Amino acid sequence: MPSNSVYLEQRIPNQLERCWFAFRENTLAVFGLWCLCLLILITIFAPWITPYGPQFQTGQLLLPPSWDNLGSVDYFLGTDDLTRDMLSRLIAGSRLTFGYAISVALAAGIIGVFIGILAGMTSGLKSSFLNHLLDTVLSIPSLLLAIIMVAFYGPGEMSILLAVWLALIPRFIRSVYTAVHAEMEKEYILSSRLDGANSFYLLYHSVLPNIFVTLSTELTRAISVAILDIAALGFLGLGAQAPSPEWGTMLGDSIELVFTAPWTVTLPGLAIMMSVLVVNLVGDGLTQAINSGTE
């Protein structure tokens, strides 16, 4: 063998790297990821980046946004009917709508995934009973279930968080249970069991990697549903109460100003719509990337 021979070893990317390469090819997903990161940063640092306090009264009644002829650069998005700065209230409200939605979805995901995996890897009466119970619970819309819970516990921020959390758990349980149960019925699982693999080994090495698409899809859906439910309950007066800067509450309090001061209604609505949109963009891009990376 010649001493000057050079052998180049080409590294084969792992599954995570293949998923990231596929995700980067999706322009909309990358745009949604940047927007999502920006929204998360705004949510985390909201108390330090608001120009004014969310309840601070500027003395400027129903001032239009700065791009209007009557607007002012000091109040970039204008003011509301109580002379409060709209930009400050929207930034502060990101914690109460978007931040709470992520927290509630993650908390529901932890409980739901655990129960779903436990039920999916078992069979018999327990699994059958859980299946019928979930069919009954999921026949009720999540928003209606949250309204029932809020009506029982009373309006307030903690009530809506508990209500949305309880409404999201069955979604995770059903989707994870169905995915795990389908995997456990496949022939490679039976072969692994015959080779002596225990349940924990099957779960970690075989089941979880194959249901990751289901987990990521359900999590992004849950965050979107949580945002809409929290905002809807605030709009109906069952969630955060005025003068809270929660986006749904802001929308409900300003609905009578839709013709005289449309920015007080449009801006909270756009904040809700954009937050749901970027979450869905990232979720769809992640699902496509995982499917491409596993092919």
N, C-alpha and C positions, 0 to 999 in steps of 0.2 A: 504494500500500500504506500503510495507516495506521501512523503512527509508534508508536502505543501498542499495537500488536499483539504478543502474547506467544506464542511458539511453544515448547511443552514437548517436549523430546526424550526419549522413553522409551528407556532403555538396555535392550538385549536381553541377558539373562544368557548367558554362554558355557557350554560343555558341562560344565566342572568345577563351576561354580556350580549348574547344574541338577542335577547328581549330588548335591551337598551338600544342596540343598533337598529332594530326594527321600529322602536318607538321614535327614534330621531328622524326616521324617514317620513313620519306623519307630521306635516307642518302644523296642522290645526291642533294636534295633541301637544306639540312642543309650545305653541302659543298659549294653549290653555294651562300648561304646567307653569310657565312664567307668570301668568296672571294669577294662578293659584298661590304660588310662592309670595307674590306681592300682597295678595289678600291676607295670607297668613301673617306676614310681617306687620301689616297694618293692624290686624287683630291683636297681635302680641304687644305692640308698642303704642296702642291707641291712647293710653293716658298721657303719653309724653309728646305726641305729635299733633294733638288737636290744637288749633289756633286759640280757641276759647273753650271754656267749660261747657258741657252739653246743656246746662241749665242757665248759663250766663245770658242775661238780657242786655243786648247791645244798644237798645233805644231806637233801632232802625226797623220800623214796622213794615213787613212784607216787602223788603228790598229785593228786586230781581237779581238774578245771577250777574256776574261781572261783565259778561259779553253783551248784556242788554245796555241800551243807551242810558237807562236810569240806574244801572248797577254800579257797584264799587269794587275795586280790587281788594279792599280790606275784607270783604265778605264774598269770597269767590263764587259760592253757590247760592248767595242770597240769604234772606232771613225768613222766619215763619211769622205766624200771627201773634206770637208772644215775643218778637224781636230776637229770637235765638238764632245763632249762626247755624245754617243747614250743614255746612261741611263738617263742623265740629260734632254735630249730632249724628251724622252718618258714620263718621269714623268711630265715635264712641259706641254706636249701635252695632258695629260689626262684631263686638264681643258677645252681645246679647243674642244675636241671630246666627251668624256664621260660626263663631267660636263655640257657642253652646251646642249647635247642630253637630259639629265634629266630635265634641266630647260625648254627647248622648249616643251618636252612632257607634263610636268606638266602645263605649260601655255596653251597649246592646249587643255589639258584635262579639265581645268576649263571652258574655253569657250564652248568646245564641249559638255560637260556634261550638262551645263546650257541650251543650245539651244536644246539638245536632250530631256531632261526632259520636257522642255516647249512644244516642239512639240509633244512628246509622250502622254502628258496628255490632248491634244486638239484633235479635229477631224475636218473634213470638208475640205474646200478649202486650208487653210494654211498647214495642215498636208500633203495633197495630193501633193501640189506644192513643198513642201520641199522634199518629197520622190522622186519625179521625178528629182529634181535638184541634189540631192545627187547621184542618179543613174548615172547622166551624169558626175558629177565631179569624182566619184570613178571609172569610166571607164578609166580614165587617170592614169597611174602609178604615185605614189608619187614622185619618182625620176625625171620623165619627167616633172611633174608639177613644181618641185623645180628648174629644169634647165631652164624652161620657165621664172620663176620668177627672177632667177639670171640674165638671159640674158636681162630682162627688166630693172632691177635695177642696174646691173653691178656687177662684182665680188667683194668679200670682206666678212669679217666675219659677219657683220650685215646683209648683203644681204642673206647669206645662212641661218642664223637664222630665218629671216622673211619668207624666202621661205619654209623652212621645217615646221615652225609653221603653215603657211597657208595650207600646204599640209596635215598636220596631223589632223586639225580640222574636216574636213568632215568624217574621220574615226570614231572619237569619236561620232559625231552627229548621224551617221547612226546606230552604234552599240547600243548606249544608247536609241535612238528613237525606234528601233525595240524591245529592251528588255522592255522598259516602256510601249509601246503600247500593247505588248503581255500581260503584267500584268494587264493593265487596262481593258482588255477584259474578265478577269476571273470572275467567279461567286462570289468569296468572296469580290471583290471590289464592285460589285453591291449590295451585302448584306450590306456592310459597308455604302454605300451611302444611302440606304434605312433607316439605323439606324441614319442618320443625320451627318455622318462624312464628313468634308470638304476636299478640295483637299490637303491642307497642311498636315493634319493628315494622309491621305492616303499615301502621298509621304514619310513622315518620318517613319511611323510605318509599312507600308505594301510594298511599291514599292522599296525603297532604299535597305532594307535588302535582297530582293529577286533578285536584279540586281548587288549585290556586286561582284559576280563572273565575270560578264561581265565587270565591271569597272576595276577590278584587271587584268584581262586578256588583256583588251585593252590597259591599261597603260603600261604593260610590253612589249607588241608588239610595242607600239608607241616608247618606249625608244630604242628598237632594231632597228626599222626602222630609227629613228633619227640618231643613231650612224652610220649606214650604209650610209644614205644619206649625212650626213656631211662629212664623209670620202670619199665617192664617188665624191662629188663635189670638195673636196680638191684635189683628185687624178686627176680630169679632168682639174684642174687649174681655176675652177669657184668659189672656196671657198676661204679659207685662202691662202694668197700668201706667197711665199718664202721670207725670211727665217723662216717663222712661223713653230713651232714644232708640228703643228696639224698632227695627224697620217696619214691621207689621203694625205696631202701635202708632208710629208716625204716619203711616199711610191711612189708618183709620181715623186719626184725629184731624187729618187735613182733607178728608174726602169732600167736605162742603166747600173747600176753596179751589176745587178743580177748575173753575172758570175764572175766578178772580186772581188766583196765584197758583197756576198749574205746576210750577216747579216744586212746590211743597208736597205734591202728590207724585209727580213723575220721578223725582230723584230717589225716594225710597223704593218705588217700584222697580226702577232700573237696577238698584243695588241688589234687590232680591233676584231679579232675572239674571243678572250677570254672574252672581255667585253660583247659581244653579247651573248656568251654562258652562262655566269653566270647570266645574266638578264633573259634569257629564262629558266634556271634551277629553279630560284626562282619563276618565274611566273607560270611555270607548277606545282611546288610543292604547291604554294599558291592556285591555282585553285583546285587541288585534295584535299587539306586540307579543303577548304571551302565546297566542295561537301560532304566530309566525315563528317564534323562537323554539317551539316544541316540535315543529315539523321536521 
